Amino acid sequence: MVEIAYKEGALSSKVKRLIALAAALKVGYTNCILAQTEKALDEGATKDEIFETLQVLVAMGGTTGIAESLRVIKYLDELGHL
């Protein structure tokens, strides 16, 4: 099921990973947040695309979104993407 969900289709695999990142951030599951960030990068997502995904999350999730988004920013920094 996972392979089917993320394969290229009407939405690119990269966009699907960014959507998955936003969903993981919304539920606050750290391992999934980090994994989806890495998978989005693997699919070619830029830091700017990831930051825009975080912006949408914050717009929809308020302060909870901010707290969870900091995990992604820290992870990108650790990976050398900032």
TISE-253737 format. One record per atom (N, C-alpha, C): atom name; x, y, z. Coordinates in Angstrom, 2 decimals, padded with zeros to 5 digits, always signed. Last residue first. Layout:
REM TISE-253737
<r at="CA" east="X" north="Y" up="Z"/>
...
This chain:
REM TISE-253737
<r at="N" east="+020.39" north="+023.84" up="+005.79"/>
<r at="CA" east="+020.08" north="+025.25" up="+006.10"/>
<r at="C" east="+021.25" north="+026.13" up="+005.78"/>
<r at="N" east="+021.12" north="+021.24" up="+005.44"/>
<r at="CA" east="+020.27" north="+021.84" up="+004.40"/>
<r at="C" east="+019.89" north="+023.28" up="+004.70"/>
<r at="N" east="+022.46" north="+019.58" up="+007.21"/>
<r at="CA" east="+023.22" north="+020.53" up="+006.42"/>
<r at="C" east="+022.44" north="+021.21" up="+005.31"/>
<r at="N" east="+021.15" north="+017.99" up="+008.93"/>
<r at="CA" east="+021.49" north="+017.38" up="+007.66"/>
<r at="C" east="+022.30" north="+018.31" up="+006.76"/>
<r at="N" east="+020.65" north="+019.79" up="+010.99"/>
<r at="CA" east="+021.54" north="+018.65" up="+011.25"/>
<r at="C" east="+022.01" north="+018.00" up="+009.96"/>
<r at="N" east="+018.78" north="+021.41" up="+009.64"/>
<r at="CA" east="+020.06" north="+021.97" up="+010.05"/>
<r at="C" east="+021.07" north="+020.85" up="+010.30"/>
<r at="N" east="+016.67" north="+019.63" up="+009.41"/>
<r at="CA" east="+017.29" north="+020.16" up="+008.20"/>
<r at="C" east="+018.67" north="+020.75" up="+008.51"/>
<r at="N" east="+016.11" north="+019.33" up="+012.18"/>
<r at="CA" east="+016.58" north="+018.19" up="+011.39"/>
<r at="C" east="+017.26" north="+018.65" up="+010.10"/>
<r at="N" east="+015.20" north="+021.90" up="+012.83"/>
<r at="CA" east="+016.38" north="+021.36" up="+013.49"/>
<r at="C" east="+016.97" north="+020.20" up="+012.68"/>
<r at="N" east="+012.93" north="+021.97" up="+011.19"/>
<r at="CA" east="+014.00" north="+022.96" up="+011.00"/>
<r at="C" east="+015.30" north="+022.46" up="+011.63"/>
<r at="N" east="+011.44" north="+019.89" up="+012.31"/>
<r at="CA" east="+011.89" north="+019.80" up="+010.92"/>
<r at="C" east="+013.05" north="+020.76" up="+010.68"/>
<r at="N" east="+010.92" north="+020.86" up="+014.85"/>
<r at="CA" east="+011.61" north="+019.58" up="+014.69"/>
<r at="C" east="+012.20" north="+019.46" up="+013.29"/>
<r at="N" east="+009.40" north="+023.12" up="+014.35"/>
<r at="CA" east="+010.78" north="+023.30" up="+014.84"/>
<r at="C" east="+011.59" north="+022.02" up="+014.74"/>
<r at="N" east="+006.91" north="+022.13" up="+013.83"/>
<r at="CA" east="+007.74" north="+022.56" up="+012.71"/>
<r at="C" east="+009.19" north="+022.76" up="+013.11"/>
<r at="N" east="+005.80" north="+021.78" up="+016.36"/>
<r at="CA" east="+006.20" north="+020.60" up="+015.60"/>
<r at="C" east="+007.12" north="+020.97" up="+014.44"/>
<r at="N" east="+005.33" north="+024.49" up="+017.04"/>
<r at="CA" east="+006.17" north="+023.63" up="+017.89"/>
<r at="C" east="+006.67" north="+022.42" up="+017.11"/>
<r at="N" east="+003.57" north="+025.29" up="+014.98"/>
<r at="CA" east="+004.88" north="+025.93" up="+015.16"/>
<r at="C" east="+005.81" north="+025.02" up="+015.94"/>
<r at="N" east="+001.31" north="+023.72" up="+015.39"/>
<r at="CA" east="+002.08" north="+023.57" up="+014.16"/>
<r at="C" east="+003.46" north="+024.18" up="+014.28"/>
<r at="N" east="+000.41" north="+024.82" up="+017.75"/>
<r at="CA" east="+000.83" north="+023.42" up="+017.74"/>
<r at="C" east="+001.69" north="+023.16" up="+016.51"/>
<r at="N" east="-000.40" north="+027.35" up="+016.93"/>
<r at="CA" east="+000.82" north="+027.21" up="+017.71"/>
<r at="C" east="+001.31" north="+025.77" up="+017.81"/>
<r at="N" east="-002.02" north="+026.41" up="+013.86"/>
<r at="CA" east="-001.70" north="+027.38" up="+014.91"/>
<r at="C" east="-000.41" north="+027.05" up="+015.64"/>
<r at="N" east="-002.76" north="+024.81" up="+011.73"/>
<r at="CA" east="-002.65" north="+024.21" up="+013.05"/>
<r at="C" east="-002.30" north="+025.15" up="+014.18"/>
<r at="N" east="-002.87" north="+026.25" up="+009.34"/>
<r at="CA" east="-003.98" north="+025.37" up="+009.68"/>
<r at="C" east="-003.96" north="+024.93" up="+011.14"/>
<r at="N" east="-000.50" north="+027.70" up="+009.40"/>
<r at="CA" east="-001.75" north="+028.40" up="+009.08"/>
<r at="C" east="-002.96" north="+027.56" up="+009.50"/>
<r at="N" east="+001.28" north="+025.62" up="+009.85"/>
<r at="CA" east="+001.09" north="+026.64" up="+010.90"/>
<r at="C" east="-000.21" north="+027.40" up="+010.65"/>
<r at="N" east="+001.03" north="+024.28" up="+007.38"/>
<r at="CA" east="+000.70" north="+023.60" up="+008.63"/>
<r at="C" east="+000.42" north="+024.61" up="+009.74"/>
<r at="N" east="+002.00" north="+026.23" up="+005.66"/>
<r at="CA" east="+000.60" north="+025.78" up="+005.54"/>
<r at="C" east="+000.17" north="+025.10" up="+006.83"/>
<r at="N" east="+004.64" north="+026.35" up="+006.56"/>
<r at="CA" east="+003.79" north="+027.54" up="+006.64"/>
<r at="C" east="+002.32" north="+027.16" up="+006.56"/>
<r at="N" east="+005.58" north="+023.80" up="+005.91"/>
<r at="CA" east="+005.47" north="+024.19" up="+007.32"/>
<r at="C" east="+004.56" north="+025.40" up="+007.49"/>
<r at="N" east="+005.57" north="+024.10" up="+003.16"/>
<r at="CA" east="+004.72" north="+023.09" up="+003.76"/>
<r at="C" east="+004.51" north="+023.40" up="+005.23"/>
<r at="N" east="+007.55" north="+026.02" up="+002.97"/>
<r at="CA" east="+006.18" north="+026.38" up="+002.59"/>
<r at="C" east="+005.18" north="+025.37" up="+003.12"/>
<r at="N" east="+009.74" north="+024.46" up="+003.80"/>
<r at="CA" east="+009.32" north="+025.60" up="+004.61"/>
<r at="C" east="+007.90" north="+026.05" up="+004.25"/>
<r at="N" east="+009.85" north="+022.68" up="+001.64"/>
<r at="CA" east="+009.56" north="+022.17" up="+002.98"/>
<r at="C" east="+009.09" north="+023.31" up="+003.88"/>
<r at="N" east="+010.56" north="+024.47" up="-000.35"/>
<r at="CA" east="+009.30" north="+023.73" up="-000.47"/>
<r at="C" east="+008.88" north="+023.16" up="+000.90"/>
<r at="N" east="+013.05" north="+025.30" up="+000.65"/>
<r at="CA" east="+011.97" north="+026.28" up="+000.49"/>
<r at="C" east="+010.62" north="+025.59" up="+000.36"/>
<r at="N" east="+014.54" north="+022.99" up="+000.51"/>
<r at="CA" east="+014.22" north="+023.51" up="+001.85"/>
<r at="C" east="+013.10" north="+024.53" up="+001.75"/>
<r at="N" east="+013.00" north="+020.89" up="-002.01"/>
<r at="CA" east="+013.97" north="+021.87" up="-001.56"/>
<r at="C" east="+013.60" north="+022.32" up="-000.15"/>
<r at="N" east="+012.62" north="+017.49" up="-002.90"/>
<r at="CA" east="+012.06" north="+018.69" up="-002.27"/>
<r at="C" east="+013.20" north="+019.60" up="-001.81"/>
<r at="N" east="+013.49" north="+015.09" up="-003.96"/>
<r at="CA" east="+013.89" north="+016.33" up="-004.62"/>
<r at="C" east="+013.31" north="+017.59" up="-004.03"/>
<r at="N" east="+013.08" north="+012.79" up="-002.63"/>
<r at="CA" east="+012.26" north="+012.98" up="-003.83"/>
<r at="C" east="+012.55" north="+014.31" up="-004.52"/>
<r at="N" east="+014.68" north="+013.21" up="-000.42"/>
<r at="CA" east="+015.07" north="+012.18" up="-001.38"/>
<r at="C" east="+014.32" north="+012.32" up="-002.70"/>
<r at="N" east="+013.06" north="+015.09" up="+000.90"/>
<r at="CA" east="+014.37" north="+015.49" up="+000.37"/>
<r at="C" east="+014.85" north="+014.50" up="-000.69"/>
<r at="N" east="+010.99" north="+013.35" up="+001.59"/>
<r at="CA" east="+010.71" north="+014.51" up="+000.73"/>
<r at="C" east="+012.01" north="+015.02" up="+000.10"/>
<r at="N" east="+012.37" north="+011.61" up="+003.30"/>
<r at="CA" east="+011.82" north="+011.09" up="+002.04"/>
<r at="C" east="+011.50" north="+012.23" up="+001.07"/>
<r at="N" east="+012.96" north="+013.38" up="+005.42"/>
<r at="CA" east="+014.04" north="+012.75" up="+004.66"/>
<r at="C" east="+013.54" north="+012.23" up="+003.31"/>
<r at="N" east="+010.36" north="+014.00" up="+006.24"/>
<r at="CA" east="+011.27" north="+015.07" up="+005.83"/>
<r at="C" east="+012.37" north="+014.49" up="+004.97"/>
<r at="N" east="+009.47" north="+011.48" up="+006.95"/>
<r at="CA" east="+008.84" north="+012.14" up="+005.81"/>
<r at="C" east="+009.68" north="+013.33" up="+005.33"/>
<r at="N" east="+011.15" north="+011.00" up="+009.18"/>
<r at="CA" east="+011.18" north="+010.12" up="+008.01"/>
<r at="C" east="+010.58" north="+010.80" up="+006.79"/>
<r at="N" east="+010.37" north="+013.04" up="+010.94"/>
<r at="CA" east="+011.74" north="+012.98" up="+010.46"/>
<r at="C" east="+011.84" north="+012.12" up="+009.20"/>
<r at="N" east="+007.65" north="+012.35" up="+011.30"/>
<r at="CA" east="+008.04" north="+013.69" up="+010.87"/>
<r at="C" east="+009.43" north="+013.65" up="+010.26"/>
<r at="N" east="+007.85" north="+009.78" up="+012.34"/>
<r at="CA" east="+007.24" north="+009.96" up="+011.03"/>
<r at="C" east="+007.60" north="+011.34" up="+010.46"/>
<r at="N" east="+009.00" north="+010.34" up="+014.83"/>
<r at="CA" east="+009.68" north="+009.45" up="+013.88"/>
<r at="C" east="+009.15" north="+009.63" up="+012.46"/>
<r at="N" east="+006.99" north="+012.11" up="+015.99"/>
<r at="CA" east="+008.35" north="+012.54" up="+015.68"/>
<r at="C" east="+009.04" north="+011.65" up="+014.65"/>
<r at="N" east="+003.87" north="+012.99" up="+015.46"/>
<r at="CA" east="+004.62" north="+011.74" up="+015.57"/>
<r at="C" east="+006.05" north="+011.97" up="+015.07"/>
<r at="N" east="+001.88" north="+014.97" up="+015.30"/>
<r at="CA" east="+002.98" north="+015.09" up="+016.25"/>
<r at="C" east="+003.80" north="+013.84" up="+016.45"/>
<r at="N" east="-000.17" north="+015.34" up="+013.58"/>
<r at="CA" east="-000.40" north="+014.38" up="+014.66"/>
<r at="C" east="+000.75" north="+014.34" up="+015.65"/>
<r at="N" east="+000.97" north="+017.30" up="+011.94"/>
<r at="CA" east="-000.31" north="+017.56" up="+012.59"/>
<r at="C" east="-000.57" north="+016.61" up="+013.75"/>
<r at="N" east="+003.23" north="+016.04" up="+010.93"/>
<r at="CA" east="+003.38" north="+017.19" up="+011.83"/>
<r at="C" east="+002.09" north="+017.44" up="+012.61"/>
<r at="N" east="+002.01" north="+014.19" up="+009.26"/>
<r at="CA" east="+002.81" north="+013.72" up="+010.40"/>
<r at="C" east="+003.00" north="+014.84" up="+011.42"/>
<r at="N" east="+000.88" north="+015.94" up="+007.37"/>
<r at="CA" east="+000.02" north="+015.07" up="+008.18"/>
<r at="C" east="+000.76" north="+014.57" up="+009.42"/>
<r at="N" east="+003.20" north="+017.09" up="+006.28"/>
<r at="CA" east="+002.22" north="+017.93" up="+006.97"/>
<r at="C" east="+001.30" north="+017.10" up="+007.86"/>
<r at="N" east="+004.32" north="+014.76" up="+005.17"/>
<r at="CA" east="+005.03" north="+015.51" up="+006.20"/>
<r at="C" east="+004.06" north="+016.38" up="+006.99"/>
<r at="N" east="+002.43" north="+014.16" up="+003.24"/>
<r at="CA" east="+002.63" north="+013.22" up="+004.35"/>
<r at="C" east="+003.37" north="+013.90" up="+005.50"/>
<r at="N" east="+002.86" north="+016.32" up="+001.55"/>
<r at="CA" east="+001.55" north="+016.16" up="+002.19"/>
<r at="C" east="+001.68" north="+015.24" up="+003.40"/>
<r at="N" east="+005.45" north="+015.68" up="+000.78"/>
<r at="CA" east="+005.21" north="+016.93" up="+001.50"/>
<r at="C" east="+003.85" north="+016.91" up="+002.20"/>
<r at="N" east="+004.96" north="+013.29" up="-000.58"/>
<r at="CA" east="+005.79" north="+013.26" up="+000.63"/>
<r at="C" east="+005.61" north="+014.55" up="+001.44"/>
<r at="N" east="+003.46" north="+014.28" up="-002.73"/>
<r at="CA" east="+002.84" north="+013.33" up="-001.80"/>
<r at="C" east="+003.63" north="+013.25" up="-000.49"/>
<r at="N" east="+005.40" north="+015.79" up="-004.00"/>
<r at="CA" east="+004.23" north="+016.47" up="-003.41"/>
<r at="C" east="+003.55" north="+015.55" up="-002.40"/>
<r at="N" east="+007.10" north="+013.69" up="-004.82"/>
<r at="CA" east="+007.59" north="+014.75" up="-003.94"/>
<r at="C" east="+006.42" north="+015.44" up="-003.24"/>
<r at="N" east="+005.55" north="+012.24" up="-006.59"/>
<r at="CA" east="+005.97" north="+011.61" up="-005.34"/>
<r at="C" east="+006.44" north="+012.65" up="-004.34"/>
<r at="N" east="+002.92" north="+014.36" up="-007.92"/>
<r at="CA" east="+004.27" north="+013.79" up="-007.93"/>
<r at="C" east="+004.56" north="+013.13" up="-006.58"/>
<r at="N" east="-000.40" north="+013.48" up="-008.71"/>
<r at="CA" east="+000.52" north="+014.23" up="-007.86"/>
<r at="C" east="+001.88" north="+013.56" up="-007.93"/>
<r at="N" east="-001.18" north="+011.62" up="-010.52"/>
<r at="CA" east="-001.66" north="+012.98" up="-010.73"/>
<r at="C" east="-000.84" north="+013.95" up="-009.87"/>
<r at="N" east="+001.86" north="+009.94" up="-009.94"/>
<r at="CA" east="+000.50" north="+009.88" up="-010.47"/>
<r at="C" east="+000.07" north="+011.30" up="-010.80"/>
<r at="N" east="+004.42" north="+008.01" up="-008.50"/>
<r at="CA" east="+004.04" north="+009.12" up="-009.37"/>
<r at="C" east="+002.63" north="+008.89" up="-009.90"/>
<r at="N" east="+003.72" north="+006.53" up="-005.27"/>
<r at="CA" east="+004.23" north="+006.49" up="-006.64"/>
<r at="C" east="+003.71" north="+007.69" up="-007.43"/>
<r at="N" east="+002.72" north="+006.43" up="-002.70"/>
<r at="CA" east="+003.73" north="+007.43" up="-002.99"/>
<r at="C" east="+004.26" north="+007.41" up="-004.42"/>
<r at="N" east="+000.83" north="+004.35" up="-002.65"/>
<r at="CA" east="+000.45" north="+005.69" up="-002.18"/>
<r at="C" east="+001.44" north="+006.76" up="-002.63"/>
<r at="N" east="+002.26" north="+002.10" up="-003.43"/>
<r at="CA" east="+001.21" north="+002.63" up="-004.30"/>
<r at="C" east="+000.89" north="+004.07" up="-003.92"/>
<r at="N" east="+003.91" north="+001.72" up="-001.20"/>
<r at="CA" east="+004.50" north="+001.96" up="-002.52"/>
<r at="C" east="+003.48" north="+002.58" up="-003.47"/>
<r at="N" east="+001.96" north="+001.24" up="+000.77"/>
<r at="CA" east="+002.82" north="+002.41" up="+000.86"/>
<r at="C" east="+003.42" north="+002.74" up="-000.50"/>
<r at="N" east="+000.82" north="-001.19" up="+000.00"/>
<r at="CA" east="+000.00" north="+000.00" up="+000.00"/>
<r at="C" east="+000.87" north="+001.26" up="+000.00"/>
